[in-house]
Amino acid sequence: MSVTTAHKILIATAIGFFLVYALWELAEYSRSGDTQALAWSAAGTTAAVGLAIYLRRFIRSLGAS
């Protein structure tokens, strides 16, 4: 396995974990109404989107070289 393949797998896994975390915090918000849980859910979603953008650009850069 190459380093770039391992990097893509790790980033994709991190995206998945951030999405699961965001959903978990959203469920906590709907259960308790705690706005801090909603803020953490938004932070997890933002991190997942940021990593997805990075992964897409990383994959595109591999094709350009």
N, CA, C and O atoms as a GROMACS GRO file, in nm:
protein
  260
    1MET      N    1   0.085  -0.117   0.000
    1MET     CA    2   0.000   0.000   0.000
    1MET      C    3   0.089   0.123   0.000
    1MET      O    4   0.186   0.132   0.076
    2SER      N    5   0.056   0.218  -0.086
    2SER     CA    6   0.136   0.339  -0.095
    2SER      C    7   0.094   0.439   0.014
    2SER      O    8  -0.012   0.427   0.075
    3VAL      N    9   0.179   0.535   0.033
    3VAL     CA   10   0.152   0.639   0.133
    3VAL      C   11   0.027   0.719   0.094
    3VAL      O   12  -0.053   0.755   0.181
    4THR      N   13   0.009   0.747  -0.036
    4THR     CA   14  -0.108   0.824  -0.078
    4THR      C   15  -0.236   0.745  -0.055
    4THR      O   16  -0.339   0.804  -0.019
    5THR      N   17  -0.233   0.615  -0.076
    5THR     CA   18  -0.351   0.533  -0.050
    5THR      C   19  -0.384   0.533   0.099
    5THR      O   20  -0.500   0.548   0.137
    6ALA      N   21  -0.283   0.517   0.181
    6ALA     CA   22  -0.304   0.520   0.326
    6ALA      C   23  -0.359   0.656   0.369
    6ALA      O   24  -0.446   0.664   0.456
    7HIS      N   25  -0.307   0.763   0.311
    7HIS     CA   26  -0.354   0.898   0.344
    7HIS      C   27  -0.502   0.914   0.307
    7HIS      O   28  -0.580   0.969   0.386
    8LYS      N   29  -0.540   0.868   0.189
    8LYS     CA   30  -0.680   0.877   0.147
    8LYS      C   31  -0.771   0.797   0.240
    8LYS      O   32  -0.880   0.842   0.275
    9ILE      N   33  -0.726   0.679   0.280
    9ILE     CA   34  -0.807   0.596   0.370
    9ILE      C   35  -0.823   0.664   0.506
    9ILE      O   36  -0.933   0.666   0.562
   10LEU      N   37  -0.715   0.718   0.560
   10LEU     CA   38  -0.722   0.784   0.690
   10LEU      C   39  -0.810   0.908   0.688
   10LEU      O   40  -0.886   0.932   0.781
   11ILE      N   41  -0.801   0.987   0.582
   11ILE     CA   42  -0.885   1.107   0.572
   11ILE      C   43  -1.031   1.068   0.558
   11ILE      O   44  -1.118   1.129   0.621
   12ALA      N   45  -1.060   0.967   0.475
   12ALA     CA   46  -1.198   0.922   0.459
   12ALA      C   47  -1.254   0.868   0.591
   12ALA      O   48  -1.371   0.889   0.622
   13THR      N   49  -1.172   0.798   0.666
   13THR     CA   50  -1.215   0.748   0.797
   13THR      C   51  -1.243   0.862   0.893
   13THR      O   52  -1.341   0.858   0.968
   14ALA      N   53  -1.159   0.964   0.892
   14ALA     CA   54  -1.181   1.080   0.978
   14ALA      C   55  -1.311   1.151   0.942
   14ALA      O   56  -1.384   1.196   1.030
   15ILE      N   57  -1.341   1.160   0.813
   15ILE     CA   58  -1.467   1.221   0.769
   15ILE      C   59  -1.584   1.143   0.828
   15ILE      O   60  -1.679   1.201   0.881
   16GLY      N   61  -1.577   1.010   0.817
   16GLY     CA   62  -1.683   0.925   0.872
   16GLY      C   63  -1.700   0.944   1.022
   16GLY      O   64  -1.813   0.954   1.071
   17PHE      N   65  -1.590   0.947   1.094
   17PHE     CA   66  -1.598   0.967   1.238
   17PHE      C   67  -1.658   1.103   1.275
   17PHE      O   68  -1.739   1.112   1.367
   18PHE      N   69  -1.619   1.208   1.204
   18PHE     CA   70  -1.676   1.340   1.232
   18PHE      C   71  -1.825   1.344   1.203
   18PHE      O   72  -1.901   1.408   1.276
   19LEU      N   73  -1.869   1.276   1.097
   19LEU     CA   74  -2.013   1.272   1.067
   19LEU      C   75  -2.090   1.196   1.174
   19LEU      O   76  -2.198   1.238   1.215
   20VAL      N   77  -2.036   1.084   1.218
   20VAL     CA   78  -2.101   1.007   1.325
   20VAL      C   79  -2.107   1.090   1.453
   20VAL      O   80  -2.208   1.092   1.522
   21TYR      N   81  -1.998   1.158   1.484
   21TYR     CA   82  -1.996   1.244   1.603
   21TYR      C   83  -2.100   1.357   1.592
   21TYR      O   84  -2.169   1.387   1.690
   22ALA      N   85  -2.110   1.418   1.476
   22ALA     CA   86  -2.207   1.525   1.456
   22ALA      C   87  -2.350   1.473   1.476
   22ALA      O   88  -2.432   1.540   1.538
   23LEU      N   89  -2.378   1.355   1.423
   23LEU     CA   90  -2.512   1.297   1.441
   23LEU      C   91  -2.538   1.261   1.587
   23LEU      O   92  -2.649   1.277   1.637
   24TRP      N   93  -2.434   1.212   1.654
   24TRP     CA   94  -2.448   1.178   1.795
   24TRP      C   95  -2.479   1.303   1.878
   24TRP      O   96  -2.566   1.299   1.966
   25GLU      N   97  -2.409   1.412   1.852
   25GLU     CA   98  -2.435   1.537   1.923
   25GLU      C   99  -2.572   1.594   1.887
   25GLU      O  100  -2.639   1.653   1.972
   26LEU      N  101  -2.614   1.577   1.762
   26LEU     CA  102  -2.746   1.623   1.722
   26LEU      C  103  -2.855   1.545   1.796
   26LEU      O  104  -2.956   1.602   1.837
   27ALA      N  105  -2.834   1.416   1.814
   27ALA     CA  106  -2.929   1.334   1.891
   27ALA      C  107  -2.932   1.380   2.037
   27ALA      O  108  -3.038   1.384   2.099
   28GLU      N  109  -2.816   1.413   2.090
   28GLU     CA  110  -2.808   1.465   2.227
   28GLU      C  111  -2.883   1.597   2.239
   28GLU      O  112  -2.953   1.622   2.338
   29TYR      N  113  -2.869   1.683   2.138
   29TYR     CA  114  -2.942   1.810   2.139
   29TYR      C  115  -3.093   1.786   2.136
   29TYR      O  116  -3.167   1.852   2.208
   30SER      N  117  -3.137   1.694   2.052
   30SER     CA  118  -3.281   1.670   2.043
   30SER      C  119  -3.334   1.606   2.171
   30SER      O  120  -3.452   1.623   2.204
   31ARG      N  121  -3.249   1.531   2.243
   31ARG     CA  122  -3.291   1.469   2.367
   31ARG      C  123  -3.295   1.570   2.482
   31ARG      O  124  -3.390   1.572   2.560
   32SER      N  125  -3.190   1.653   2.492
   32SER     CA  126  -3.177   1.739   2.609
   32SER      C  127  -3.206   1.886   2.581
   32SER      O  128  -3.238   1.961   2.673
   33GLY      N  129  -3.195   1.928   2.456
   33GLY     CA  130  -3.214   2.069   2.424
   33GLY      C  131  -3.093   2.155   2.458
   33GLY      O  132  -3.102   2.278   2.456
   34ASP      N  133  -2.981   2.092   2.490
   34ASP     CA  134  -2.859   2.163   2.525
   34ASP      C  135  -2.798   2.226   2.400
   34ASP      O  136  -2.763   2.155   2.306
   35THR      N  137  -2.785   2.357   2.399
   35THR     CA  138  -2.734   2.425   2.280
   35THR      C  139  -2.585   2.399   2.258
   35THR      O  140  -2.536   2.414   2.146
   36GLN      N  141  -2.514   2.360   2.362
   36GLN     CA  142  -2.373   2.326   2.345
   36GLN      C  143  -2.359   2.201   2.257
   36GLN      O  144  -2.266   2.192   2.177
   37ALA      N  145  -2.451   2.106   2.272
   37ALA     CA  146  -2.449   1.987   2.188
   37ALA      C  147  -2.474   2.025   2.042
   37ALA      O  148  -2.415   1.966   1.951
   38LEU      N  149  -2.561   2.122   2.019
   38LEU     CA  150  -2.586   2.169   1.884
   38LEU      C  151  -2.462   2.235   1.824
   38LEU      O  152  -2.431   2.218   1.707
   39ALA      N  153  -2.390   2.311   1.907
   39ALA     CA  154  -2.267   2.375   1.861
   39ALA      C  155  -2.161   2.270   1.827
   39ALA      O  156  -2.090   2.285   1.727
   40TRP      N  157  -2.148   2.165   1.908
   40TRP     CA  158  -2.053   2.059   1.879
   40TRP      C  159  -2.092   1.982   1.754
   40TRP      O  160  -2.006   1.938   1.678
   41SER      N  161  -2.221   1.967   1.733
   41SER     CA  162  -2.267   1.902   1.611
   41SER      C  163  -2.229   1.984   1.488
   41SER      O  164  -2.185   1.929   1.387
   42ALA      N  165  -2.246   2.114   1.497
   42ALA     CA  166  -2.206   2.202   1.387
   42ALA      C  167  -2.055   2.197   1.365
   42ALA      O  168  -2.008   2.200   1.251
   43ALA      N  169  -1.979   2.190   1.474
   43ALA     CA  170  -1.834   2.182   1.462
   43ALA      C  171  -1.791   2.051   1.396
   43ALA      O  172  -1.700   2.050   1.313
   44GLY      N  173  -1.856   1.942   1.432
   44GLY     CA  174  -1.825   1.814   1.370
   44GLY      C  175  -1.858   1.812   1.222
   44GLY      O  176  -1.784   1.758   1.141
   45THR      N  177  -1.972   1.872   1.188
   45THR     CA  178  -2.011   1.882   1.047
   45THR      C  179  -1.913   1.968   0.969
   45THR      O  180  -1.874   1.934   0.857
   46THR      N  181  -1.872   2.078   1.028
   46THR     CA  182  -1.776   2.167   0.963
   46THR      C  183  -1.642   2.095   0.940
   46THR      O  184  -1.582   2.109   0.834
   47ALA      N  185  -1.599   2.021   1.039
   47ALA     CA  186  -1.473   1.946   1.024
   47ALA      C  187  -1.485   1.841   0.914
   47ALA      O  188  -1.392   1.823   0.835
   48ALA      N  189  -1.598   1.772   0.908
   48ALA     CA  190  -1.619   1.671   0.804
   48ALA      C  191  -1.620   1.734   0.665
   48ALA      O  192  -1.560   1.680   0.571
   49VAL      N  193  -1.686   1.846   0.652
   49VAL     CA  194  -1.691   1.915   0.522
   49VAL      C  195  -1.552   1.965   0.483
   49VAL      O  196  -1.510   1.952   0.368
   50GLY      N  197  -1.480   2.021   0.580
   50GLY     CA  198  -1.344   2.069   0.552
   50GLY      C  199  -1.252   1.956   0.507
   50GLY      O  200  -1.175   1.973   0.413
   51LEU      N  201  -1.260   1.843   0.574
   51LEU     CA  202  -1.178   1.729   0.534
   51LEU      C  203  -1.221   1.672   0.399
   51LEU      O  204  -1.137   1.626   0.322
   52ALA      N  205  -1.350   1.676   0.370
   52ALA     CA  206  -1.397   1.628   0.240
   52ALA      C  207  -1.344   1.716   0.127
   52ALA      O  208  -1.305   1.666   0.021
   53ILE      N  209  -1.344   1.847   0.150
   53ILE     CA  210  -1.288   1.939   0.051
   53ILE      C  211  -1.139   1.911   0.032
   53ILE      O  212  -1.088   1.908  -0.080
   54TYR      N  213  -1.069   1.892   0.145
   54TYR     CA  214  -0.926   1.862   0.136
   54TYR      C  215  -0.902   1.731   0.060
   54TYR      O  216  -0.814   1.725  -0.026
   55LEU      N  217  -0.980   1.628   0.090
   55LEU     CA  218  -0.962   1.499   0.023
   55LEU      C  219  -0.986   1.510  -0.127
   55LEU      O  220  -0.913   1.453  -0.207
   56ARG      N  221  -1.088   1.584  -0.163
   56ARG     CA  222  -1.117   1.602  -0.305
   56ARG      C  223  -1.002   1.674  -0.376
   56ARG      O  224  -0.962   1.633  -0.485
   57ARG      N  225  -0.950   1.779  -0.314
   57ARG     CA  226  -0.837   1.851  -0.375
   57ARG      C  227  -0.712   1.765  -0.379
   57ARG      O  228  -0.636   1.771  -0.475
   58PHE      N  229  -0.691   1.685  -0.276
   58PHE     CA  230  -0.575   1.596  -0.273
   58PHE      C  231  -0.582   1.495  -0.386
   58PHE      O  232  -0.483   1.470  -0.454
   59ILE      N  233  -0.699   1.436  -0.406
   59ILE     CA  234  -0.715   1.337  -0.514
   59ILE      C  235  -0.696   1.404  -0.650
   59ILE      O  236  -0.632   1.347  -0.738
   60ARG      N  237  -0.753   1.523  -0.666
   60ARG     CA  238  -0.735   1.595  -0.792
   60ARG      C  239  -0.588   1.629  -0.818
   60ARG      O  240  -0.543   1.626  -0.932
   61SER      N  241  -0.514   1.662  -0.713
   61SER     CA  242  -0.373   1.696  -0.731
   61SER      C  243  -0.291   1.576  -0.774
   61SER      O  244  -0.188   1.591  -0.839
   62LEU      N  245  -0.335   1.458  -0.739
   62LEU     CA  246  -0.263   1.337  -0.780
   62LEU      C  247  -0.276   1.314  -0.930
   62LEU      O  248  -0.184   1.264  -0.995
   63GLY      N  249  -0.392   1.350  -0.984
   63GLY     CA  250  -0.413   1.334  -1.127
   63GLY      C  251  -0.338   1.436  -1.210
   63GLY      O  252  -0.306   1.411  -1.326
   64ALA      N  253  -0.310   1.553  -1.152
   64ALA     CA  254  -0.244   1.661  -1.226
   64ALA      C  255  -0.093   1.640  -1.236
   64ALA      O  256  -0.028   1.697  -1.323
   65SER      N  257  -0.038   1.559  -1.148
   65SER     CA  258   0.108   1.545  -1.149
   65SER      C  259   0.160   1.432  -1.232
   65SER      O  260   0.281   1.411  -1.240
   0.00000   0.00000   0.00000
